[in-house]
Structure formats: structure tokens, C-alpha cells
């Protein structure tokens, strides 16, 4: 299990060095398969690399648009056009 987690972390580091290369796509798919095979929770960085609807490899800046709307990040996949939201709380603001 520990080896699998380390392998996933190493693959993610390589993917984020050059996210547009064909090798990065293969590494991301391999990292995803490892997490599924060993029943490991997928890291947040890995979840951002794939569309939740069409499951295609789409790195956040290159194949997705990201917008900020009312305390939410709205991701739009450029492959299938689906939208999904991520709620975030800005740091440093006092709750009023």
C-alpha cells in the first residue's frame, strides 16, 4: 500500500511538470488505475485531471475553463461541455 501511494505521488509530480505531453496523459491514467486497483483514496490533484462526466484526461488550464462564481469554482470541460462546481472558502476573510 505504501509503495502504491508513493508511486501515485511520483507519477503526479511527473504529470504536473508537462501536462500537455502524451506521456503525461498515460502517467495520469496509470496513477488512476493504481488507486483503483489498491483501493486508495485518489489525491485531489489526481481528481482535477479528469472530467467527472466523460472521464477524459483534461488538465485544469488547458482543457478546462475555471471561473469563480459566488464562492465556488466552476469547471467546464472543453471535451464534453459538462460543468461541475467546487465550493471553497477564501482564507483571511472574517465570517460576518
C-alpha positions in Angstrom: 0.0 0.0 0.0 2.8 2.5 0.9 4.6 1.7 -2.3 1.4 2.3 -4.3 0.9 5.7 -2.6 4.5 6.7 -3.4 4.1 5.5 -7.0 1.0 7.7 -7.4 2.7 10.7 -5.9 5.7 10.3 -8.2 3.5 9.9 -11.2 1.6 13.0 -10.3 4.8 15.0 -10.0 5.8 13.9 -13.5 2.3 14.8 -14.9 2.4 18.3 -13.5 5.8 19.0 -15.0 4.4 18.9 -18.5 0.7 18.3 -18.5 0.2 18.6 -22.3 2.6 15.8 -23.3 1.1 12.4 -24.4 3.3 10.8 -21.7 1.6 12.9 -19.0 -1.8 11.5 -20.1 -0.5 7.9 -19.8 1.0 8.6 -16.4 -2.2 10.1 -15.2 -4.2 7.1 -16.4 -1.7 4.8 -14.7 -1.9 6.7 -11.4 -5.7 6.4 -11.6 -5.6 2.7 -12.3 -3.2 2.2 -9.3 -5.6 4.0 -6.9 -8.5 1.9 -8.2 -6.6 -1.4 -8.0 -5.3 -0.9 -4.5 -8.4 0.8 -3.2 -6.5 4.0 -2.3 -8.3 7.4 -2.0 -7.5 9.5 -5.0 -5.5 12.6 -4.2 -7.2 15.9 -5.0 -4.5 16.7 -7.6 -5.5 13.5 -9.5 -9.2 14.2 -9.4 -8.6 17.6 -11.0 -7.0 15.9 -14.1 -10.2 14.1 -15.2 -13.6 15.2 -16.2 -16.3 13.8 -13.9 -18.7 13.1 -16.7 -16.8 11.9 -19.7 -13.8 10.7 -17.7 -11.4 12.1 -20.3 -7.9 13.5 -19.4 -8.3 17.2 -19.2 -5.7 19.2 -17.2 -7.3 22.3 -15.5 -5.8 25.1 -17.5 -5.5 23.5 -20.9 -8.7 21.6 -21.5 -11.0 23.1 -18.8 -12.2 26.6 -18.1 -12.2 27.7 -14.5 -14.4 30.5 -13.2 -15.1 31.9 -9.8 -18.7 32.5 -9.0 -20.2 33.3 -5.6 -17.7 31.3 -3.5 -17.5 28.4 -6.0 -15.0 27.3 -8.6 -16.9 26.3 -11.7 -15.0 23.9 -14.0 -16.2 23.5 -17.6 -14.9 20.6 -19.6 -14.0 21.6 -23.2 -14.4 18.0 -24.4 -18.0 17.3 -23.4 -19.1 20.7 -22.1 -20.2 19.5 -18.6 -19.9 21.8 -15.6 -19.1 20.9 -12.1 -18.6 23.1 -9.0 -16.2 23.1 -6.1 -17.1 25.1 -3.1 -14.3 27.0 -1.4 -13.9 29.4 1.5 -11.4 32.2 1.0 -8.7 32.5 3.6 -8.3 35.6 5.6 -11.9 36.8 5.4 -13.8 37.0 8.7 -17.2 35.4 8.8 -19.8 38.2 9.0 
